[in-house]
Amino acid sequence: TGVLYGKEMTEAVPLQFTSADALRFIGKNGKGSQVVLEIGDEKVSAVVKDIDYNSMQRQIMALDFQALVKGEKISTTVPVHFENADIVQGIVEQELSEIHYKAEPDQLLDTIVIDFKEISPEVRDMHVKDLHLEEKGIHLITPEDDTIFHIADYAKAEETDDAEEEAAAE
C-alpha cells in the first residue's frame, strides 16, 4: 500500500502495488527520489517521502509520496555514495549516509557521489559545507559543519629495534 499527498491536493490518494512491482521500484528508487506516478490517465510528479520495509520478511509495508508543486520548496533527503574509496591511503570512515535539505522541485538532488579520484590526497575530512549546495539553491537542514567522511591512518605496528631487544635481554 501507499499514499500520495500534497499541499494542493484536496485529499490524499491511497495507492496499491503488487509486491513484485514495489520491490522493483525500491531497487531503483530510494527515499528522496523524484518519480512520476501514473494514476489513471494522470501523471503526477512526486518525491518518495518514506519507505516502510520489513527486511526480515523482504516485504514493503508502505510507500509514501509527496506531490511536487512548482515554486514550492519541499523537505527531503539525498543519499551520499562513495566511489573509488579503495584508492585512499587510510581508512574511509563514512559519518553521513544522507543529507537533509529543502529545495524546489527543479533543484532536487538525486544522489551525491563523492569520487575519491577527484579529491586531493591531503584531504582527510569533508564536511557538508564543502559540497557548496547553497550555491545551487539548496537550503540545508543537516548542519553544514557535520562531517561526511574522515580518513583515518592505518594503525602502525610497533617496531622494536634489535639493539633494544638485546639490551633488554642482558
N, C-alpha and C positions, 0 to 999 in steps of 0.2 A: 504494500500500500504506500501511498504518498499523498502529498498535498502541495498545491500551488497557491501561493498567496502573494498579495502585493498591495501597495498603497492605493492604486487606482481601481482595484477590483472591489466590487460590492460584497462579494463573499469568497471564501476560499474554495478551490476546486479540488475535490477528492480525486486521487489518481490510483490506478491499479495496474500492476505489471505482472508478467509471468516471471517466475523465479529465474529462468534462463536469461530473459531479457535484462532483468535487474542486475544479475551477476556480470553479464557482458558490459552493461552500462558502467558499473563501478570499476571494471577493469580498464576502461578508457578515460573515465572522469572521476575526479575526487571532489572533496569539499572545496568550494570556491571556484569550480569550473563554470565557465559560461557555456550554456547549451541552448538549443532551440527545441522546444517541445511542440509536437503536433497534437492538438486537442481538437478532434473532429476535423473541420476544414480550416481551422485557425492555427497559425504558427505563433508561438509566444517565446520571446527571448527571455531567458531566466538564468539564474545562478543557483548552483547546488548549495543549499544552506546547511543541510545536515544529512548524514548517512548513518542510520542506526543498523549496525551489522553485528550479528552473533557469529563470531569466528569459530566457536566450538561446533555449531551446527551448520556452519558455512551457509548462513541464511541471512538475507536482508530483511530487516523488520520494517523499515520505513525509509523513504526518500523524501526530503522536503526541499522545495524550490521557491525562490522569490522571483516574481516577475520584475523585469527591469523596465524602468521608465526613463526616457531620455531627459537629461538635465537633473536627475535626482541621484545624489550620492547614496551608495549602499555600503554597509559594513560587511567585510568578508575576509577571507584568508587566502594566502598564496603559499604553496609548498616550496621548500628550498631543497634543491638537489645538488650534489657534488659530482663533478666529472674529473677524471684523471687524478684522483686523490692518491693513487699509488705512486705517483712521481715525487711526492713530498718527502723531504728528508726530515722525518719525525712522525709523530702520531697525530692524525687529524681527529680532534675531539669536536663533534658537532653539538652545539649547545641550543640551536634553534632549528626546528624542522619546518616551521611555518611562521609567516609574518602576518599580523592582523593589520588591516588598513581600511580606509574609506576612499571610494572613487566613483566617478560617473561611469555608466555602462561602457562607453567607448575607451575608457582608460583602465579597464580591469586587466589584471595580470594573470597569465596562465600558469607559469612556473618560473621561479628564479633559479637559474642554473649558474653555479659557480664553478668555472673551469680553472683548475689549478695550473694549466699550461699558460694561462693568461695573467697569472698573479706572480709578482716578484718573489723569489725565494726568501727575501728578507722579511716578508710579511708573515707574522706569527699569530696575529689576531685580526678578525674582521668583525666590524660592528654594523648594525642596521644602517646607521648614517652613512657608511661607506658605499652603500648602494645608490645614493643620490636619487631616491624615489620621489622626493618632494619636487624635484625639477620636472618630473613627468606628470605633475598634477595629483599625486598620491598624498593623502593625509594619513600619516602613520598613527596607529593605535599602539602597536608594540613600541616600547620606548626606544629611541634612536641610539641610546648607549648600550642596549643589550648586545651581547656577543653572539655572533652567528657561529663562528668556529674559533678554536685555539689550536695551535700546533705545538705539541709538547715534544721535548727532546727525548730521544731513546735513552733508556737507563744505561749508564756506563758501568761496565763490570769493574770491580775493584782490581787494580793492577798492583801486584806486590813485587818489589824489587828483590832479585835473588840475593843481593847483599844483605837486605833487611832480614830475609828468612834465615840466612846463615848466622847473622849476629844474634838473632833471637834464639837460635838453637844452641849457641855457645853459652 
